[in-house]
Amino acid sequence: QVQDEFTIREMENPDQPVSSDMITLAELSTHRDPTDCWIAVQGKVYDMSGYGEQHSGGPEAMYANCGTDGTQAFLSRGGLGAHPEAVLQQLAPRYVGDLAQ
């Protein structure tokens, strides 16, 4: 029944997170600007707003994934292979919630 309640709430308010820790794809997609940039990586959503200038691959590479599930980009890094595992630890302070499946 809990899942039914989440489904009903998501249908009634598709742009709102299902709970304080769950982010829907609809909610994620509303954060697609460099000044309001959320990116999902491996099921976790991070607020990367304003971080582009610090991104070693350049701001364009990161900001291209704002408002999306950027897992594939994170793992492929433009053909260079996955980001080092330590990067996920660096993202921890920017964690917003989990991506709702």
C-alpha positions as CSV (number, residue, x, y, z in Angstrom):
1,Q,0.0,0.0,0.0
2,V,2.9,2.4,0.7
3,Q,4.0,2.1,-3.0
4,D,0.4,2.9,-4.1
5,E,0.5,6.0,-1.9
6,F,3.8,7.2,-3.5
7,T,2.4,6.4,-7.0
8,I,-0.7,8.4,-6.3
9,R,1.2,11.4,-4.9
10,E,3.6,11.3,-7.9
11,M,0.7,11.3,-10.3
12,E,-1.1,14.2,-8.4
13,N,2.2,16.3,-8.2
14,P,4.6,15.0,-10.8
15,D,7.0,18.0,-10.3
16,Q,7.3,17.4,-6.5
17,P,9.6,14.8,-4.9
18,V,7.8,11.7,-3.7
19,S,9.3,12.2,-0.3
20,S,12.0,14.5,1.1
21,D,14.6,11.9,0.0
22,M,13.2,10.7,-3.3
23,I,13.5,12.7,-6.5
24,T,11.4,11.9,-9.5
25,L,12.6,12.3,-13.0
26,A,10.1,15.0,-13.4
27,E,11.5,17.0,-10.5
28,L,15.1,16.3,-11.6
29,S,14.3,17.7,-15.1
30,T,13.3,21.0,-13.6
31,H,16.9,21.6,-12.5
32,R,18.6,22.0,-15.8
33,D,20.4,25.3,-15.6
34,P,24.0,25.9,-14.5
35,T,22.6,28.1,-11.6
36,D,20.1,25.3,-10.7
37,C,21.8,22.1,-11.8
38,W,20.8,18.7,-10.3
39,I,22.4,15.6,-11.8
40,A,21.7,12.0,-11.0
41,V,24.6,9.5,-10.8
42,Q,24.1,5.9,-10.0
43,G,20.7,6.5,-8.4
44,K,21.7,9.5,-6.3
45,V,20.9,13.1,-7.1
46,Y,23.4,15.9,-6.5
47,D,23.1,19.6,-6.6
48,M,25.9,20.7,-8.9
49,S,24.8,24.3,-9.2
50,G,27.8,26.6,-9.8
51,Y,30.3,23.8,-9.7
52,G,31.2,23.9,-13.4
53,E,34.3,26.0,-13.2
54,Q,35.8,23.5,-10.8
55,H,34.9,20.5,-13.0
56,S,38.2,19.1,-14.4
57,G,36.5,18.2,-17.7
58,G,35.2,21.8,-18.1
59,P,31.9,23.3,-17.3
60,E,30.2,22.3,-20.5
61,A,30.8,18.6,-20.0
62,M,29.1,18.8,-16.6
63,Y,26.4,21.3,-17.3
64,A,25.3,19.2,-20.4
65,N,23.9,16.7,-17.9
66,C,21.9,19.2,-15.7
67,G,18.4,17.9,-15.1
68,T,19.2,14.3,-16.2
69,D,20.4,11.0,-15.1
70,G,24.1,11.5,-15.9
71,T,25.2,8.1,-14.9
72,Q,26.4,7.1,-18.4
73,A,28.3,10.3,-18.9
74,F,29.8,9.9,-15.4
75,L,30.9,6.3,-16.2
76,S,32.2,7.0,-19.7
77,R,33.7,10.5,-19.2
78,G,33.8,11.2,-22.9
79,G,35.5,7.9,-23.6
80,L,38.1,8.2,-20.9
81,G,36.4,5.7,-18.6
82,A,34.7,6.1,-15.3
83,H,35.4,8.9,-12.9
84,P,37.6,7.7,-10.0
85,E,35.6,6.3,-7.0
86,A,36.9,9.2,-4.9
87,V,34.7,11.6,-6.9
88,L,31.6,10.1,-5.5
89,Q,32.9,10.8,-2.0
90,Q,33.6,14.4,-3.1
91,L,30.0,14.7,-4.3
92,A,28.5,13.6,-0.9
93,P,28.1,17.2,0.5
94,R,26.0,18.0,-2.7
95,Y,23.6,15.0,-2.2
96,V,20.0,16.0,-2.5
97,G,18.2,12.6,-2.4
98,D,17.7,9.3,-4.2
99,L,16.3,9.1,-7.7
100,A,12.9,7.5,-7.7
101,Q,12.7,4.4,-9.9
